[in-house]
Amino acid sequence: MFINYFISGTVKQHLLNYYFSSTRIEEIYRSLDYSERVAISNTMNLDQ
C-alpha cells in the first residue's frame, strides 16, 4: 500500500502492535481466504 511510504517506522510499528494485540486480528483472520490462512498457519508453526 502506498500509505506505507508516508508512515514512519515507529508509527508503523505502533499500528502493527495495535492490530495484532487487539481482537480485530480475529476479524482480519476470518476475512482471509483459505490459502492465506494456510500460509499464516505455516509461518506460525515455523516459529514454534
mmCIF file of the N, C-alpha and C atoms, coordinates in Angstrom:
data_MODEL
# 
_entry.id   MODEL 
# 
loop_
_atom_site.group_PDB 
_atom_site.id 
_atom_site.type_symbol 
_atom_site.label_atom_id 
_atom_site.label_alt_id 
_atom_site.label_comp_id 
_atom_site.label_asym_id 
_atom_site.label_entity_id 
_atom_site.label_seq_id 
_atom_site.pdbx_PDB_ins_code 
_atom_site.Cartn_x 
_atom_site.Cartn_y 
_atom_site.Cartn_z 
_atom_site.occupancy 
_atom_site.B_iso_or_equiv 
_atom_site.pdbx_formal_charge 
_atom_site.auth_seq_id 
_atom_site.auth_comp_id 
_atom_site.auth_asym_id 
_atom_site.auth_atom_id 
_atom_site.pdbx_PDB_model_num 
ATOM 1   N N  . MET A 1 1  ? 0.838   -1.205  0.000  1.00 0.00 ? 1  MET A N  1 
ATOM 2   C CA . MET A 1 1  ? 0.000   0.000   0.000  1.00 0.00 ? 1  MET A CA 1 
ATOM 3   C C  . MET A 1 1  ? 0.863   1.242   0.000  1.00 0.00 ? 1  MET A C  1 
ATOM 4   N N  . PHE A 1 2  ? 0.468   2.216   -0.805 1.00 0.00 ? 2  PHE A N  1 
ATOM 5   C CA . PHE A 1 2  ? 1.299   3.418   -0.924 1.00 0.00 ? 2  PHE A CA 1 
ATOM 6   C C  . PHE A 1 2  ? 1.370   4.200   0.376  1.00 0.00 ? 2  PHE A C  1 
ATOM 7   N N  . ILE A 1 3  ? 0.397   4.011   1.259  1.00 0.00 ? 3  ILE A N  1 
ATOM 8   C CA . ILE A 1 3  ? 0.388   4.792   2.509  1.00 0.00 ? 3  ILE A CA 1 
ATOM 9   C C  . ILE A 1 3  ? 1.595   4.446   3.374  1.00 0.00 ? 3  ILE A C  1 
ATOM 10  N N  . ASN A 1 4  ? 2.176   3.282   3.167  1.00 0.00 ? 4  ASN A N  1 
ATOM 11  C CA . ASN A 1 4  ? 3.348   2.894   3.946  1.00 0.00 ? 4  ASN A CA 1 
ATOM 12  C C  . ASN A 1 4  ? 4.482   3.902   3.787  1.00 0.00 ? 4  ASN A C  1 
ATOM 13  N N  . TYR A 1 5  ? 4.574   4.519   2.613  1.00 0.00 ? 5  TYR A N  1 
ATOM 14  C CA . TYR A 1 5  ? 5.662   5.454   2.367  1.00 0.00 ? 5  TYR A CA 1 
ATOM 15  C C  . TYR A 1 5  ? 5.522   6.716   3.205  1.00 0.00 ? 5  TYR A C  1 
ATOM 16  N N  . PHE A 1 6  ? 4.311   6.987   3.689  1.00 0.00 ? 6  PHE A N  1 
ATOM 17  C CA . PHE A 1 6  ? 4.081   8.222   4.432  1.00 0.00 ? 6  PHE A CA 1 
ATOM 18  C C  . PHE A 1 6  ? 4.074   8.005   5.935  1.00 0.00 ? 6  PHE A C  1 
ATOM 19  N N  . ILE A 1 7  ? 4.274   6.764   6.360  1.00 0.00 ? 7  ILE A N  1 
ATOM 20  C CA . ILE A 1 7  ? 4.254   6.456   7.788  1.00 0.00 ? 7  ILE A CA 1 
ATOM 21  C C  . ILE A 1 7  ? 5.659   6.077   8.226  1.00 0.00 ? 7  ILE A C  1 
ATOM 22  N N  . SER A 1 8  ? 6.131   6.725   9.275  1.00 0.00 ? 8  SER A N  1 
ATOM 23  C CA . SER A 1 8  ? 7.475   6.405   9.764  1.00 0.00 ? 8  SER A CA 1 
ATOM 24  C C  . SER A 1 8  ? 7.500   5.009   10.368 1.00 0.00 ? 8  SER A C  1 
ATOM 25  N N  . GLY A 1 9  ? 8.678   4.434   10.483 1.00 0.00 ? 9  GLY A N  1 
ATOM 26  C CA . GLY A 1 9  ? 8.818   3.080   11.003 1.00 0.00 ? 9  GLY A CA 1 
ATOM 27  C C  . GLY A 1 9  ? 8.236   2.945   12.404 1.00 0.00 ? 9  GLY A C  1 
ATOM 28  N N  . THR A 1 10 ? 8.468   3.961   13.241 1.00 0.00 ? 10 THR A N  1 
ATOM 29  C CA . THR A 1 10 ? 7.987   3.886   14.624 1.00 0.00 ? 10 THR A CA 1 
ATOM 30  C C  . THR A 1 10 ? 6.471   3.852   14.670 1.00 0.00 ? 10 THR A C  1 
ATOM 31  N N  . VAL A 1 11 ? 5.837   4.742   13.917 1.00 0.00 ? 11 VAL A N  1 
ATOM 32  C CA . VAL A 1 11 ? 4.376   4.793   13.889 1.00 0.00 ? 11 VAL A CA 1 
ATOM 33  C C  . VAL A 1 11 ? 3.826   3.487   13.321 1.00 0.00 ? 11 VAL A C  1 
ATOM 34  N N  . LYS A 1 12 ? 4.489   2.999   12.261 1.00 0.00 ? 12 LYS A N  1 
ATOM 35  C CA . LYS A 1 12 ? 4.046   1.759   11.638 1.00 0.00 ? 12 LYS A CA 1 
ATOM 36  C C  . LYS A 1 12 ? 4.085   0.619   12.656 1.00 0.00 ? 12 LYS A C  1 
ATOM 37  N N  . GLN A 1 13 ? 5.152   0.581   13.476 1.00 0.00 ? 13 GLN A N  1 
ATOM 38  C CA . GLN A 1 13 ? 5.287   -0.480  14.469 1.00 0.00 ? 13 GLN A CA 1 
ATOM 39  C C  . GLN A 1 13 ? 4.172   -0.390  15.508 1.00 0.00 ? 13 GLN A C  1 
ATOM 40  N N  . HIS A 1 14 ? 3.834   0.834   15.921 1.00 0.00 ? 14 HIS A N  1 
ATOM 41  C CA . HIS A 1 14 ? 2.754   1.005   16.882 1.00 0.00 ? 14 HIS A CA 1 
ATOM 42  C C  . HIS A 1 14 ? 1.435   0.521   16.301 1.00 0.00 ? 14 HIS A C  1 
ATOM 43  N N  . LEU A 1 15 ? 1.212   0.814   15.021 1.00 0.00 ? 15 LEU A N  1 
ATOM 44  C CA . LEU A 1 15 ? -0.015  0.368   14.379 1.00 0.00 ? 15 LEU A CA 1 
ATOM 45  C C  . LEU A 1 15 ? -0.061  -1.152  14.317 1.00 0.00 ? 15 LEU A C  1 
ATOM 46  N N  . LEU A 1 16 ? 1.067   -1.767  13.956 1.00 0.00 ? 16 LEU A N  1 
ATOM 47  C CA . LEU A 1 16 ? 1.115   -3.224  13.898 1.00 0.00 ? 16 LEU A CA 1 
ATOM 48  C C  . LEU A 1 16 ? 0.850   -3.812  15.283 1.00 0.00 ? 16 LEU A C  1 
ATOM 49  N N  . ASN A 1 17 ? 1.475   -3.230  16.300 1.00 0.00 ? 17 ASN A N  1 
ATOM 50  C CA . ASN A 1 17 ? 1.264   -3.725  17.664 1.00 0.00 ? 17 ASN A CA 1 
ATOM 51  C C  . ASN A 1 17 ? -0.205  -3.617  18.037 1.00 0.00 ? 17 ASN A C  1 
ATOM 52  N N  . TYR A 1 18 ? -0.850  -2.512  17.641 1.00 0.00 ? 18 TYR A N  1 
ATOM 53  C CA . TYR A 1 18 ? -2.258  -2.328  17.970 1.00 0.00 ? 18 TYR A CA 1 
ATOM 54  C C  . TYR A 1 18 ? -3.105  -3.405  17.317 1.00 0.00 ? 18 TYR A C  1 
ATOM 55  N N  . TYR A 1 19 ? -2.893  -3.613  16.029 1.00 0.00 ? 19 TYR A N  1 
ATOM 56  C CA . TYR A 1 19 ? -3.737  -4.570  15.320 1.00 0.00 ? 19 TYR A CA 1 
ATOM 57  C C  . TYR A 1 19 ? -3.526  -5.991  15.822 1.00 0.00 ? 19 TYR A C  1 
ATOM 58  N N  . PHE A 1 20 ? -2.287  -6.364  16.096 1.00 0.00 ? 20 PHE A N  1 
ATOM 59  C CA . PHE A 1 20 ? -2.027  -7.739  16.486 1.00 0.00 ? 20 PHE A CA 1 
ATOM 60  C C  . PHE A 1 20 ? -2.354  -7.998  17.950 1.00 0.00 ? 20 PHE A C  1 
ATOM 61  N N  . SER A 1 21 ? -2.465  -6.932  18.759 1.00 0.00 ? 21 SER A N  1 
ATOM 62  C CA . SER A 1 21 ? -2.795  -7.133  20.170 1.00 0.00 ? 21 SER A CA 1 
ATOM 63  C C  . SER A 1 21 ? -4.292  -6.985  20.412 1.00 0.00 ? 21 SER A C  1 
ATOM 64  N N  . SER A 1 22 ? -5.025  -6.508  19.422 1.00 0.00 ? 22 SER A N  1 
ATOM 65  C CA . SER A 1 22 ? -6.459  -6.302  19.595 1.00 0.00 ? 22 SER A CA 1 
ATOM 66  C C  . SER A 1 22 ? -7.241  -7.505  19.102 1.00 0.00 ? 22 SER A C  1 
ATOM 67  N N  . THR A 1 23 ? -8.507  -7.525  19.411 1.00 0.00 ? 23 THR A N  1 
ATOM 68  C CA . THR A 1 23 ? -9.356  -8.628  18.963 1.00 0.00 ? 23 THR A CA 1 
ATOM 69  C C  . THR A 1 23 ? -9.666  -8.507  17.471 1.00 0.00 ? 23 THR A C  1 
ATOM 70  N N  . ARG A 1 24 ? -9.310  -7.383  16.862 1.00 0.00 ? 24 ARG A N  1 
ATOM 71  C CA . ARG A 1 24 ? -9.589  -7.208  15.441 1.00 0.00 ? 24 ARG A CA 1 
ATOM 72  C C  . ARG A 1 24 ? -8.809  -8.207  14.608 1.00 0.00 ? 24 ARG A C  1 
ATOM 73  N N  . ILE A 1 25 ? -7.721  -8.742  15.151 1.00 0.00 ? 25 ILE A N  1 
ATOM 74  C CA . ILE A 1 25 ? -6.948  -9.736  14.408 1.00 0.00 ? 25 ILE A CA 1 
ATOM 75  C C  . ILE A 1 25 ? -7.826  -10.933 14.079 1.00 0.00 ? 25 ILE A C  1 
ATOM 76  N N  . GLU A 1 26 ? -8.761  -11.240 14.954 1.00 0.00 ? 26 GLU A N  1 
ATOM 77  C CA . GLU A 1 26 ? -9.665  -12.354 14.681 1.00 0.00 ? 26 GLU A CA 1 
ATOM 78  C C  . GLU A 1 26 ? -10.564 -12.036 13.495 1.00 0.00 ? 26 GLU A C  1 
ATOM 79  N N  . GLU A 1 27 ? -11.049 -10.781 13.431 1.00 0.00 ? 27 GLU A N  1 
ATOM 80  C CA . GLU A 1 27 ? -11.881 -10.377 12.299 1.00 0.00 ? 27 GLU A CA 1 
ATOM 81  C C  . GLU A 1 27 ? -11.075 -10.435 11.006 1.00 0.00 ? 27 GLU A C  1 
ATOM 82  N N  . ILE A 1 28 ? -9.841  -9.943  11.082 1.00 0.00 ? 28 ILE A N  1 
ATOM 83  C CA . ILE A 1 28 ? -8.987  -9.941  9.890  1.00 0.00 ? 28 ILE A CA 1 
ATOM 84  C C  . ILE A 1 28 ? -8.717  -11.369 9.448  1.00 0.00 ? 28 ILE A C  1 
ATOM 85  N N  . TYR A 1 29 ? -8.398  -12.237 10.425 1.00 0.00 ? 29 TYR A N  1 
ATOM 86  C CA . TYR A 1 29 ? -8.093  -13.634 10.111 1.00 0.00 ? 29 TYR A CA 1 
ATOM 87  C C  . TYR A 1 29 ? -9.285  -14.306 9.451  1.00 0.00 ? 29 TYR A C  1 
ATOM 88  N N  . ARG A 1 30 ? -10.501 -14.041 9.983  1.00 0.00 ? 30 ARG A N  1 
ATOM 89  C CA . ARG A 1 30 ? -11.695 -14.662 9.435  1.00 0.00 ? 30 ARG A CA 1 
ATOM 90  C C  . ARG A 1 30 ? -11.987 -14.161 8.027  1.00 0.00 ? 30 ARG A C  1 
ATOM 91  N N  . SER A 1 31 ? -11.554 -12.933 7.719  1.00 0.00 ? 31 SER A N  1 
ATOM 92  C CA . SER A 1 31 ? -11.843 -12.365 6.404  1.00 0.00 ? 31 SER A CA 1 
ATOM 93  C C  . SER A 1 31 ? -10.881 -12.872 5.324  1.00 0.00 ? 31 SER A C  1 
ATOM 94  N N  . LEU A 1 32 ? -9.796  -13.520 5.749  1.00 0.00 ? 32 LEU A N  1 
ATOM 95  C CA . LEU A 1 32 ? -8.841  -14.043 4.778  1.00 0.00 ? 32 LEU A CA 1 
ATOM 96  C C  . LEU A 1 32 ? -9.414  -15.261 4.069  1.00 0.00 ? 32 LEU A C  1 
ATOM 97  N N  . ASP A 1 33 ? -8.930  -15.483 2.865  1.00 0.00 ? 33 ASP A N  1 
ATOM 98  C CA . ASP A 1 33 ? -9.370  -16.711 2.199  1.00 0.00 ? 33 ASP A CA 1 
ATOM 99  C C  . ASP A 1 33 ? -8.494  -17.877 2.678  1.00 0.00 ? 33 ASP A C  1 
ATOM 100 N N  . TYR A 1 34 ? -8.887  -19.087 2.292  1.00 0.00 ? 34 TYR A N  1 
ATOM 101 C CA . TYR A 1 34 ? -8.266  -20.280 2.864  1.00 0.00 ? 34 TYR A CA 1 
ATOM 102 C C  . TYR A 1 34 ? -6.759  -20.331 2.636  1.00 0.00 ? 34 TYR A C  1 
ATOM 103 N N  . SER A 1 35 ? -6.303  -20.007 1.431  1.00 0.00 ? 35 SER A N  1 
ATOM 104 C CA . SER A 1 35 ? -4.870  -20.102 1.136  1.00 0.00 ? 35 SER A CA 1 
ATOM 105 C C  . SER A 1 35 ? -4.060  -19.157 2.008  1.00 0.00 ? 35 SER A C  1 
ATOM 106 N N  . GLU A 1 36 ? -4.621  -17.980 2.301  1.00 0.00 ? 36 GLU A N  1 
ATOM 107 C CA . GLU A 1 36 ? -3.917  -17.034 3.161  1.00 0.00 ? 36 GLU A CA 1 
ATOM 108 C C  . GLU A 1 36 ? -3.841  -17.561 4.591  1.00 0.00 ? 36 GLU A C  1 
ATOM 109 N N  . ARG A 1 37 ? -4.921  -18.201 5.050  1.00 0.00 ? 37 ARG A N  1 
ATOM 110 C CA . ARG A 1 37 ? -4.901  -18.772 6.399  1.00 0.00 ? 37 ARG A CA 1 
ATOM 111 C C  . ARG A 1 37 ? -3.841  -19.852 6.513  1.00 0.00 ? 37 ARG A C  1 
ATOM 112 N N  . VAL A 1 38 ? -3.735  -20.686 5.476  1.00 0.00 ? 38 VAL A N  1 
ATOM 113 C CA . VAL A 1 38 ? -2.744  -21.767 5.499  1.00 0.00 ? 38 VAL A CA 1 
ATOM 114 C C  . VAL A 1 38 ? -1.339  -21.183 5.561  1.00 0.00 ? 38 VAL A C  1 
ATOM 115 N N  . ALA A 1 39 ? -1.091  -20.128 4.786  1.00 0.00 ? 39 ALA A N  1 
ATOM 116 C CA . ALA A 1 39 ? 0.228   -19.501 4.778  1.00 0.00 ? 39 ALA A CA 1 
ATOM 117 C C  . ALA A 1 39 ? 0.571   -18.947 6.153  1.00 0.00 ? 39 ALA A C  1 
ATOM 118 N N  . ILE A 1 40 ? -0.408  -18.314 6.809  1.00 0.00 ? 40 ILE A N  1 
ATOM 119 C CA . ILE A 1 40 ? -0.167  -17.755 8.136  1.00 0.00 ? 40 ILE A CA 1 
ATOM 120 C C  . ILE A 1 40 ? 0.072   -18.874 9.137  1.00 0.00 ? 40 ILE A C  1 
ATOM 121 N N  . SER A 1 41 ? -0.727  -19.925 9.064  1.00 0.00 ? 41 SER A N  1 
ATOM 122 C CA . SER A 1 41 ? -0.559  -21.050 9.988  1.00 0.00 ? 41 SER A CA 1 
ATOM 123 C C  . SER A 1 41 ? 0.815   -21.681 9.823  1.00 0.00 ? 41 SER A C  1 
ATOM 124 N N  . ASN A 1 42 ? 1.259   -21.853 8.573  1.00 0.00 ? 42 ASN A N  1 
ATOM 125 C CA . ASN A 1 42 ? 2.574   -22.437 8.324  1.00 0.00 ? 42 ASN A CA 1 
ATOM 126 C C  . ASN A 1 42 ? 3.667   -21.553 8.900  1.00 0.00 ? 42 ASN A C  1 
ATOM 127 N N  . THR A 1 43 ? 3.519   -20.234 8.748  1.00 0.00 ? 43 THR A N  1 
ATOM 128 C CA . THR A 1 43 ? 4.510   -19.302 9.274  1.00 0.00 ? 43 THR A CA 1 
ATOM 129 C C  . THR A 1 43 ? 4.574   -19.395 10.789 1.00 0.00 ? 43 THR A C  1 
ATOM 130 N N  . MET A 1 44 ? 3.399   -19.455 11.429 1.00 0.00 ? 44 MET A N  1 
ATOM 131 C CA . MET A 1 44 ? 3.372   -19.542 12.890 1.00 0.00 ? 44 MET A CA 1 
ATOM 132 C C  . MET A 1 44 ? 3.980   -20.853 13.369 1.00 0.00 ? 44 MET A C  1 
ATOM 133 N N  . ASN A 1 45 ? 3.736   -21.928 12.636 1.00 0.00 ? 45 ASN A N  1 
ATOM 134 C CA . ASN A 1 45 ? 4.290   -23.222 13.030 1.00 0.00 ? 45 ASN A CA 1 
ATOM 135 C C  . ASN A 1 45 ? 5.810   -23.224 12.954 1.00 0.00 ? 45 ASN A C  1 
ATOM 136 N N  . LEU A 1 46 ? 6.371   -22.495 11.996 1.00 0.00 ? 46 LEU A N  1 
ATOM 137 C CA . LEU A 1 46 ? 7.823   -22.435 11.862 1.00 0.00 ? 46 LEU A CA 1 
ATOM 138 C C  . LEU A 1 46 ? 8.458   -21.741 13.061 1.00 0.00 ? 46 LEU A C  1 
ATOM 139 N N  . ASP A 1 47 ? 7.709   -20.814 13.689 1.00 0.00 ? 47 ASP A N  1 
ATOM 140 C CA . ASP A 1 47 ? 8.250   -20.069 14.822 1.00 0.00 ? 47 ASP A CA 1 
ATOM 141 C C  . ASP A 1 47 ? 8.299   -20.909 16.094 1.00 0.00 ? 47 ASP A C  1 
ATOM 142 N N  . GLN A 1 48 ? 7.535   -21.979 16.135 1.00 0.00 ? 48 GLN A N  1 
ATOM 143 C CA . GLN A 1 48 ? 7.466   -22.764 17.371 1.00 0.00 ? 48 GLN A CA 1 
ATOM 144 C C  . GLN A 1 48 ? 8.660   -23.701 17.519 1.00 0.00 ? 48 GLN A C  1 
# 
